[in-house]
């Protein structure tokens, strides 16, 4: 369940970090996503997260 979001600022008008907080099965959870603007529309940057741990480790 998402309990909070916060959109941050950067020096660029086409990039914004979004911090998401919530719970997963009762445990606290937080993550940061990056938004990018292209042709006047915002998109979520998808791809590997440098802080992610591979499954099974």
mmCIF file of the N, C-alpha and C atoms, coordinates in Angstrom:
data_MODEL
# 
_entry.id   MODEL 
# 
loop_
_atom_site.group_PDB 
_atom_site.id 
_atom_site.type_symbol 
_atom_site.label_atom_id 
_atom_site.label_alt_id 
_atom_site.label_comp_id 
_atom_site.label_asym_id 
_atom_site.label_entity_id 
_atom_site.label_seq_id 
_atom_site.pdbx_PDB_ins_code 
_atom_site.Cartn_x 
_atom_site.Cartn_y 
_atom_site.Cartn_z 
_atom_site.occupancy 
_atom_site.B_iso_or_equiv 
_atom_site.pdbx_formal_charge 
_atom_site.auth_seq_id 
_atom_site.auth_comp_id 
_atom_site.auth_asym_id 
_atom_site.auth_atom_id 
_atom_site.pdbx_PDB_model_num 
ATOM 1   N N  . UNK A 1 1  ? 0.835  -1.156  0.000   1.00 0.00 ? 1  UNK A N  1 
ATOM 2   C CA . UNK A 1 1  ? 0.000  0.000   0.000   1.00 0.00 ? 1  UNK A CA 1 
ATOM 3   C C  . UNK A 1 1  ? 0.894  1.238   0.000   1.00 0.00 ? 1  UNK A C  1 
ATOM 4   N N  . UNK A 1 2  ? 0.648  2.156   -0.923  1.00 0.00 ? 2  UNK A N  1 
ATOM 5   C CA . UNK A 1 2  ? 1.399  3.412   -0.972  1.00 0.00 ? 2  UNK A CA 1 
ATOM 6   C C  . UNK A 1 2  ? 0.813  4.364   0.068   1.00 0.00 ? 2  UNK A C  1 
ATOM 7   N N  . UNK A 1 3  ? 1.686  4.908   0.924   1.00 0.00 ? 3  UNK A N  1 
ATOM 8   C CA . UNK A 1 3  ? 1.240  5.835   1.956   1.00 0.00 ? 3  UNK A CA 1 
ATOM 9   C C  . UNK A 1 3  ? 1.710  7.264   1.715   1.00 0.00 ? 3  UNK A C  1 
ATOM 10  N N  . UNK A 1 4  ? 2.669  7.441   0.778   1.00 0.00 ? 4  UNK A N  1 
ATOM 11  C CA . UNK A 1 4  ? 3.138  8.792   0.504   1.00 0.00 ? 4  UNK A CA 1 
ATOM 12  C C  . UNK A 1 4  ? 3.974  8.872   -0.755  1.00 0.00 ? 4  UNK A C  1 
ATOM 13  N N  . UNK A 1 5  ? 3.943  10.035  -1.373  1.00 0.00 ? 5  UNK A N  1 
ATOM 14  C CA . UNK A 1 5  ? 4.788  10.319  -2.534  1.00 0.00 ? 5  UNK A CA 1 
ATOM 15  C C  . UNK A 1 5  ? 5.316  11.735  -2.406  1.00 0.00 ? 5  UNK A C  1 
ATOM 16  N N  . UNK A 1 6  ? 6.483  11.964  -2.952  1.00 0.00 ? 6  UNK A N  1 
ATOM 17  C CA . UNK A 1 6  ? 7.075  13.304  -2.951  1.00 0.00 ? 6  UNK A CA 1 
ATOM 18  C C  . UNK A 1 6  ? 7.856  13.469  -4.248  1.00 0.00 ? 6  UNK A C  1 
ATOM 19  N N  . UNK A 1 7  ? 7.524  14.509  -5.002  1.00 0.00 ? 7  UNK A N  1 
ATOM 20  C CA . UNK A 1 7  ? 8.225  14.809  -6.247  1.00 0.00 ? 7  UNK A CA 1 
ATOM 21  C C  . UNK A 1 7  ? 9.284  15.856  -5.944  1.00 0.00 ? 7  UNK A C  1 
ATOM 22  N N  . UNK A 1 8  ? 10.521 15.534  -6.261  1.00 0.00 ? 8  UNK A N  1 
ATOM 23  C CA . UNK A 1 8  ? 11.636 16.425  -5.982  1.00 0.00 ? 8  UNK A CA 1 
ATOM 24  C C  . UNK A 1 8  ? 11.954 17.324  -7.171  1.00 0.00 ? 8  UNK A C  1 
ATOM 25  N N  . UNK A 1 9  ? 12.998 18.084  -7.026  1.00 0.00 ? 9  UNK A N  1 
ATOM 26  C CA . UNK A 1 9  ? 13.441 19.011  -8.067  1.00 0.00 ? 9  UNK A CA 1 
ATOM 27  C C  . UNK A 1 9  ? 14.879 18.690  -8.458  1.00 0.00 ? 9  UNK A C  1 
ATOM 28  N N  . UNK A 1 10 ? 15.234 19.042  -9.676  1.00 0.00 ? 10 UNK A N  1 
ATOM 29  C CA . UNK A 1 10 ? 16.607 18.923  -10.157 1.00 0.00 ? 10 UNK A CA 1 
ATOM 30  C C  . UNK A 1 10 ? 16.938 20.199  -10.914 1.00 0.00 ? 10 UNK A C  1 
ATOM 31  N N  . UNK A 1 11 ? 18.167 20.310  -11.364 1.00 0.00 ? 11 UNK A N  1 
ATOM 32  C CA . UNK A 1 11 ? 18.558 21.472  -12.163 1.00 0.00 ? 11 UNK A CA 1 
ATOM 33  C C  . UNK A 1 11 ? 17.920 21.431  -13.547 1.00 0.00 ? 11 UNK A C  1 
ATOM 34  N N  . UNK A 1 12 ? 17.485 20.258  -13.963 1.00 0.00 ? 12 UNK A N  1 
ATOM 35  C CA . UNK A 1 12 ? 16.889 20.079  -15.280 1.00 0.00 ? 12 UNK A CA 1 
ATOM 36  C C  . UNK A 1 12 ? 15.370 20.179  -15.191 1.00 0.00 ? 12 UNK A C  1 
ATOM 37  N N  . UNK A 1 13 ? 14.750 20.826  -16.170 1.00 0.00 ? 13 UNK A N  1 
ATOM 38  C CA . UNK A 1 13 ? 13.293 20.885  -16.223 1.00 0.00 ? 13 UNK A CA 1 
ATOM 39  C C  . UNK A 1 13 ? 12.689 19.610  -16.791 1.00 0.00 ? 13 UNK A C  1 
ATOM 40  N N  . UNK A 1 14 ? 13.527 18.664  -17.215 1.00 0.00 ? 14 UNK A N  1 
ATOM 41  C CA . UNK A 1 14 ? 12.995 17.456  -17.842 1.00 0.00 ? 14 UNK A CA 1 
ATOM 42  C C  . UNK A 1 14 ? 13.245 16.189  -17.018 1.00 0.00 ? 14 UNK A C  1 
ATOM 43  N N  . UNK A 1 15 ? 13.701 16.333  -15.782 1.00 0.00 ? 15 UNK A N  1 
ATOM 44  C CA . UNK A 1 15 ? 13.922 15.184  -14.908 1.00 0.00 ? 15 UNK A CA 1 
ATOM 45  C C  . UNK A 1 15 ? 13.426 15.512  -13.511 1.00 0.00 ? 15 UNK A C  1 
ATOM 46  N N  . UNK A 1 16 ? 12.763 14.537  -12.887 1.00 0.00 ? 16 UNK A N  1 
ATOM 47  C CA . UNK A 1 16 ? 12.283 14.706  -11.515 1.00 0.00 ? 16 UNK A CA 1 
ATOM 48  C C  . UNK A 1 16 ? 12.361 13.370  -10.784 1.00 0.00 ? 16 UNK A C  1 
ATOM 49  N N  . UNK A 1 17 ? 12.908 13.371  -9.555  1.00 0.00 ? 17 UNK A N  1 
ATOM 50  C CA . UNK A 1 17 ? 12.852 12.160  -8.744  1.00 0.00 ? 17 UNK A CA 1 
ATOM 51  C C  . UNK A 1 17 ? 11.497 12.092  -8.019  1.00 0.00 ? 17 UNK A C  1 
ATOM 52  N N  . UNK A 1 18 ? 10.993 10.893  -7.853  1.00 0.00 ? 18 UNK A N  1 
ATOM 53  C CA . UNK A 1 18 ? 9.760  10.685  -7.098  1.00 0.00 ? 18 UNK A CA 1 
ATOM 54  C C  . UNK A 1 18 ? 10.054 9.653   -6.015  1.00 0.00 ? 18 UNK A C  1 
ATOM 55  N N  . UNK A 1 19 ? 9.901  10.058  -4.764  1.00 0.00 ? 19 UNK A N  1 
ATOM 56  C CA . UNK A 1 19 ? 10.095 9.143   -3.642  1.00 0.00 ? 19 UNK A CA 1 
ATOM 57  C C  . UNK A 1 19 ? 8.736  8.584   -3.239  1.00 0.00 ? 19 UNK A C  1 
ATOM 58  N N  . UNK A 1 20 ? 8.666  7.261   -3.160  1.00 0.00 ? 20 UNK A N  1 
ATOM 59  C CA . UNK A 1 20 ? 7.432  6.569   -2.820  1.00 0.00 ? 20 UNK A CA 1 
ATOM 60  C C  . UNK A 1 20 ? 7.659  5.816   -1.518  1.00 0.00 ? 20 UNK A C  1 
ATOM 61  N N  . UNK A 1 21 ? 6.736  5.959   -0.572  1.00 0.00 ? 21 UNK A N  1 
ATOM 62  C CA . UNK A 1 21 ? 6.806  5.225   0.680   1.00 0.00 ? 21 UNK A CA 1 
ATOM 63  C C  . UNK A 1 21 ? 5.508  4.452   0.860   1.00 0.00 ? 21 UNK A C  1 
ATOM 64  N N  . UNK A 1 22 ? 5.600  3.382   1.591   1.00 0.00 ? 22 UNK A N  1 
ATOM 65  C CA . UNK A 1 22 ? 4.413  2.569   1.839   1.00 0.00 ? 22 UNK A CA 1 
ATOM 66  C C  . UNK A 1 22 ? 4.761  1.358   2.659   1.00 0.00 ? 22 UNK A C  1 
ATOM 67  N N  . UNK A 1 23 ? 3.910  0.347   2.542   1.00 0.00 ? 23 UNK A N  1 
ATOM 68  C CA . UNK A 1 23 ? 4.122  -0.905  3.243   1.00 0.00 ? 23 UNK A CA 1 
ATOM 69  C C  . UNK A 1 23 ? 3.910  -2.072  2.287   1.00 0.00 ? 23 UNK A C  1 
ATOM 70  N N  . UNK A 1 24 ? 4.647  -3.133  2.531   1.00 0.00 ? 24 UNK A N  1 
ATOM 71  C CA . UNK A 1 24 ? 4.488  -4.394  1.804   1.00 0.00 ? 24 UNK A CA 1 
ATOM 72  C C  . UNK A 1 24 ? 4.322  -5.472  2.867   1.00 0.00 ? 24 UNK A C  1 
ATOM 73  N N  . UNK A 1 25 ? 3.154  -6.078  2.905   1.00 0.00 ? 25 UNK A N  1 
ATOM 74  C CA . UNK A 1 25 ? 2.852  -7.101  3.908   1.00 0.00 ? 25 UNK A CA 1 
ATOM 75  C C  . UNK A 1 25 ? 3.162  -6.601  5.316   1.00 0.00 ? 25 UNK A C  1 
ATOM 76  N N  . UNK A 1 26 ? 2.849  -5.344  5.588   1.00 0.00 ? 26 UNK A N  1 
ATOM 77  C CA . UNK A 1 26 ? 3.031  -4.757  6.908   1.00 0.00 ? 26 UNK A CA 1 
ATOM 78  C C  . UNK A 1 26 ? 4.408  -4.192  7.193   1.00 0.00 ? 26 UNK A C  1 
ATOM 79  N N  . UNK A 1 27 ? 5.379  -4.414  6.313   1.00 0.00 ? 27 UNK A N  1 
ATOM 80  C CA . UNK A 1 27 ? 6.736  -3.894  6.518   1.00 0.00 ? 27 UNK A CA 1 
ATOM 81  C C  . UNK A 1 27 ? 6.927  -2.609  5.733   1.00 0.00 ? 27 UNK A C  1 
ATOM 82  N N  . UNK A 1 28 ? 7.703  -1.650  6.266   1.00 0.00 ? 28 UNK A N  1 
ATOM 83  C CA . UNK A 1 28 ? 7.940  -0.389  5.559   1.00 0.00 ? 28 UNK A CA 1 
ATOM 84  C C  . UNK A 1 28 ? 8.662  -0.618  4.234   1.00 0.00 ? 28 UNK A C  1 
ATOM 85  N N  . UNK A 1 29 ? 8.333  0.219   3.269   1.00 0.00 ? 29 UNK A N  1 
ATOM 86  C CA . UNK A 1 29 ? 8.936  0.137   1.943   1.00 0.00 ? 29 UNK A CA 1 
ATOM 87  C C  . UNK A 1 29 ? 9.150  1.547   1.420   1.00 0.00 ? 29 UNK A C  1 
ATOM 88  N N  . UNK A 1 30 ? 10.263 1.751   0.732   1.00 0.00 ? 30 UNK A N  1 
ATOM 89  C CA . UNK A 1 30 ? 10.483 3.039   0.057   1.00 0.00 ? 30 UNK A CA 1 
ATOM 90  C C  . UNK A 1 30 ? 11.307 2.799   -1.196  1.00 0.00 ? 30 UNK A C  1 
ATOM 91  N N  . UNK A 1 31 ? 11.098 3.649   -2.181  1.00 0.00 ? 31 UNK A N  1 
ATOM 92  C CA . UNK A 1 31 ? 11.839 3.542   -3.426  1.00 0.00 ? 31 UNK A CA 1 
ATOM 93  C C  . UNK A 1 31 ? 11.849 4.905   -4.090  1.00 0.00 ? 31 UNK A C  1 
ATOM 94  N N  . UNK A 1 32 ? 12.778 5.082   -4.989  1.00 0.00 ? 32 UNK A N  1 
ATOM 95  C CA . UNK A 1 32 ? 12.867 6.315   -5.769  1.00 0.00 ? 32 UNK A CA 1 
ATOM 96  C C  . UNK A 1 32 ? 12.763 5.951   -7.242  1.00 0.00 ? 32 UNK A C  1 
ATOM 97  N N  . UNK A 1 33 ? 11.840 6.601   -7.930  1.00 0.00 ? 33 UNK A N  1 
ATOM 98  C CA . UNK A 1 33 ? 11.689 6.471   -9.375  1.00 0.00 ? 33 UNK A CA 1 
ATOM 99  C C  . UNK A 1 33 ? 12.117 7.779   -10.010 1.00 0.00 ? 33 UNK A C  1 
ATOM 100 N N  . UNK A 1 34 ? 12.470 7.720   -11.282 1.00 0.00 ? 34 UNK A N  1 
ATOM 101 C CA . UNK A 1 34 ? 12.831 8.936   -12.005 1.00 0.00 ? 34 UNK A CA 1 
ATOM 102 C C  . UNK A 1 34 ? 11.847 9.169   -13.135 1.00 0.00 ? 34 UNK A C  1 
ATOM 103 N N  . UNK A 1 35 ? 11.367 10.391  -13.226 1.00 0.00 ? 35 UNK A N  1 
ATOM 104 C CA . UNK A 1 35 ? 10.490 10.812  -14.312 1.00 0.00 ? 35 UNK A CA 1 
ATOM 105 C C  . UNK A 1 35 ? 11.307 11.611  -15.314 1.00 0.00 ? 35 UNK A C  1 
ATOM 106 N N  . UNK A 1 36 ? 11.029 11.392  -16.593 1.00 0.00 ? 36 UNK A N  1 
ATOM 107 C CA . UNK A 1 36 ? 11.675 12.144  -17.664 1.00 0.00 ? 36 UNK A CA 1 
ATOM 108 C C  . UNK A 1 36 ? 10.602 12.723  -18.574 1.00 0.00 ? 36 UNK A C  1 
ATOM 109 N N  . UNK A 1 37 ? 10.769 13.974  -18.961 1.00 0.00 ? 37 UNK A N  1 
ATOM 110 C CA . UNK A 1 37 ? 9.821  14.603  -19.874 1.00 0.00 ? 37 UNK A CA 1 
ATOM 111 C C  . UNK A 1 37 ? 10.370 14.541  -21.287 1.00 0.00 ? 37 UNK A C  1 
ATOM 112 N N  . UNK A 1 38 ? 9.501  14.106  -22.210 1.00 0.00 ? 38 UNK A N  1 
ATOM 113 C CA . UNK A 1 38 ? 9.856  14.006  -23.622 1.00 0.00 ? 38 UNK A CA 1 
ATOM 114 C C  . UNK A 1 38 ? 8.653  14.464  -24.432 1.00 0.00 ? 38 UNK A C  1 
ATOM 115 N N  . UNK A 1 39 ? 8.855  15.438  -25.284 1.00 0.00 ? 39 UNK A N  1 
ATOM 116 C CA . UNK A 1 39 ? 7.776  15.992  -26.114 1.00 0.00 ? 39 UNK A CA 1 
ATOM 117 C C  . UNK A 1 39 ? 6.568  16.411  -25.282 1.00 0.00 ? 39 UNK A C  1 
ATOM 118 N N  . UNK A 1 40 ? 6.826  17.014  -24.120 1.00 0.00 ? 40 UNK A N  1 
ATOM 119 C CA . UNK A 1 40 ? 5.758  17.549  -23.284 1.00 0.00 ? 40 UNK A CA 1 
ATOM 120 C C  . UNK A 1 40 ? 5.018  16.521  -22.442 1.00 0.00 ? 40 UNK A C  1 
ATOM 121 N N  . UNK A 1 41 ? 5.471  15.262  -22.461 1.00 0.00 ? 41 UNK A N  1 
ATOM 122 C CA . UNK A 1 41 ? 4.830  14.215  -21.665 1.00 0.00 ? 41 UNK A CA 1 
ATOM 123 C C  . UNK A 1 41 ? 5.844  13.622  -20.699 1.00 0.00 ? 41 UNK A C  1 
ATOM 124 N N  . UNK A 1 42 ? 5.382  13.198  -19.520 1.00 0.00 ? 42 UNK A N  1 
ATOM 125 C CA . UNK A 1 42 ? 6.251  12.610  -18.505 1.00 0.00 ? 42 UNK A CA 1 
ATOM 126 C C  . UNK A 1 42 ? 6.214  11.094  -18.588 1.00 0.00 ? 42 UNK A C  1 
ATOM 127 N N  . UNK A 1 43 ? 7.369  10.481  -18.442 1.00 0.00 ? 43 UNK A N  1 
ATOM 128 C CA . UNK A 1 43 ? 7.517  9.032   -18.484 1.00 0.00 ? 43 UNK A CA 1 
ATOM 129 C C  . UNK A 1 43 ? 8.337  8.569   -17.291 1.00 0.00 ? 43 UNK A C  1 
ATOM 130 N N  . UNK A 1 44 ? 8.068  7.348   -16.831 1.00 0.00 ? 44 UNK A N  1 
ATOM 131 C CA . UNK A 1 44 ? 8.882  6.735   -15.783 1.00 0.00 ? 44 UNK A CA 1 
ATOM 132 C C  . UNK A 1 44 ? 10.044 6.031   -16.453 1.00 0.00 ? 44 UNK A C  1 
ATOM 133 N N  . UNK A 1 45 ? 11.239 6.285   -15.955 1.00 0.00 ? 45 UNK A N  1 
ATOM 134 C CA . UNK A 1 45 ? 12.436 5.616   -16.484 1.00 0.00 ? 45 UNK A CA 1 
ATOM 135 C C  . UNK A 1 45 ? 12.436 4.180   -15.986 1.00 0.00 ? 45 UNK A C  1 
ATOM 136 N N  . UNK A 1 46 ? 12.388 3.227   -16.914 1.00 0.00 ? 46 UNK A N  1 
ATOM 137 C CA . UNK A 1 46 ? 12.408 1.812   -16.562 1.00 0.00 ? 46 UNK A CA 1 
ATOM 138 C C  . UNK A 1 46 ? 13.784 1.238   -16.844 1.00 0.00 ? 46 UNK A C  1 
ATOM 139 N N  . UNK A 1 47 ? 14.171 0.271   -16.067 1.00 0.00 ? 47 UNK A N  1 
ATOM 140 C CA . UNK A 1 47 ? 15.462 -0.364  -16.258 1.00 0.00 ? 47 UNK A CA 1 
ATOM 141 C C  . UNK A 1 47 ? 15.991 -0.856  -14.934 1.00 0.00 ? 47 UNK A C  1 
ATOM 142 N N  . UNK A 1 48 ? 17.183 -1.430  -14.931 1.00 0.00 ? 48 UNK A N  1 
ATOM 143 C CA . UNK A 1 48 ? 17.744 -1.958  -13.690 1.00 0.00 ? 48 UNK A CA 1 
ATOM 144 C C  . UNK A 1 48 ? 17.980 -0.843  -12.676 1.00 0.00 ? 48 UNK A C  1 
ATOM 145 N N  . UNK A 1 49 ? 17.694 -1.132  -11.439 1.00 0.00 ? 49 UNK A N  1 
ATOM 146 C CA . UNK A 1 49 ? 17.953 -0.207  -10.344 1.00 0.00 ? 49 UNK A CA 1 
ATOM 147 C C  . UNK A 1 49 ? 19.328 -0.550  -9.787  1.00 0.00 ? 49 UNK A C  1 
ATOM 148 N N  . UNK A 1 50 ? 20.207 0.420   -9.690  1.00 0.00 ? 50 UNK A N  1 
ATOM 149 C CA . UNK A 1 50 ? 21.570 0.136   -9.237  1.00 0.00 ? 50 UNK A CA 1 
ATOM 150 C C  . UNK A 1 50 ? 21.610 -0.340  -7.795  1.00 0.00 ? 50 UNK A C  1 
ATOM 151 N N  . UNK A 1 51 ? 20.536 -0.123  -7.011  1.00 0.00 ? 51 UNK A N  1 
ATOM 152 C CA . UNK A 1 51 ? 20.496 -0.582  -5.621  1.00 0.00 ? 51 UNK A CA 1 
ATOM 153 C C  . UNK A 1 51 ? 19.786 -1.926  -5.462  1.00 0.00 ? 51 UNK A C  1 
ATOM 154 N N  . UNK A 1 52 ? 19.282 -2.477  -6.560  1.00 0.00 ? 52 UNK A N  1 
ATOM 155 C CA . UNK A 1 52 ? 18.527 -3.732  -6.484  1.00 0.00 ? 52 UNK A CA 1 
ATOM 156 C C  . UNK A 1 52 ? 19.464 -4.920  -6.266  1.00 0.00 ? 52 UNK A C  1 
ATOM 157 N N  . UNK A 1 53 ? 18.954 -5.910  -5.563  1.00 0.00 ? 53 UNK A N  1 
ATOM 158 C CA . UNK A 1 53 ? 19.683 -7.150  -5.337  1.00 0.00 ? 53 UNK A CA 1 
ATOM 159 C C  . UNK A 1 53 ? 19.081 -8.223  -6.238  1.00 0.00 ? 53 UNK A C  1 
ATOM 160 N N  . UNK A 1 54 ? 19.898 -8.974  -6.960  1.00 0.00 ? 54 UNK A N  1 
ATOM 161 C CA . UNK A 1 54 ? 19.356 -10.066 -7.782  1.00 0.00 ? 54 UNK A CA 1 
ATOM 162 C C  . UNK A 1 54 ? 18.600 -11.074 -6.923  1.00 0.00 ? 54 UNK A C  1 
ATOM 163 N N  . UNK A 1 55 ? 17.567 -11.690 -7.472  1.00 0.00 ? 55 UNK A N  1 
ATOM 164 C CA . UNK A 1 55 ? 16.823 -12.719 -6.735  1.00 0.00 ? 55 UNK A CA 1 
ATOM 165 C C  . UNK A 1 55 ? 17.756 -13.850 -6.347  1.00 0.00 ? 55 UNK A C  1 
ATOM 166 N N  . UNK A 1 56 ? 17.530 -14.360 -5.149  1.00 0.00 ? 56 UNK A N  1 
ATOM 167 C CA . UNK A 1 56 ? 18.325 -15.487 -4.677  1.00 0.00 ? 56 UNK A CA 1 
ATOM 168 C C  . UNK A 1 56 ? 19.592 -15.100 -3.958  1.00 0.00 ? 56 UNK A C  1 
ATOM 169 N N  . UNK A 1 57 ? 19.828 -13.791 -3.741  1.00 0.00 ? 57 UNK A N  1 
ATOM 170 C CA . UNK A 1 57 ? 21.044 -13.393 -3.021  1.00 0.00 ? 57 UNK A CA 1 
ATOM 171 C C  . UNK A 1 57 ? 20.705 -12.928 -1.633  1.00 0.00 ? 57 UNK A C  1 
# 
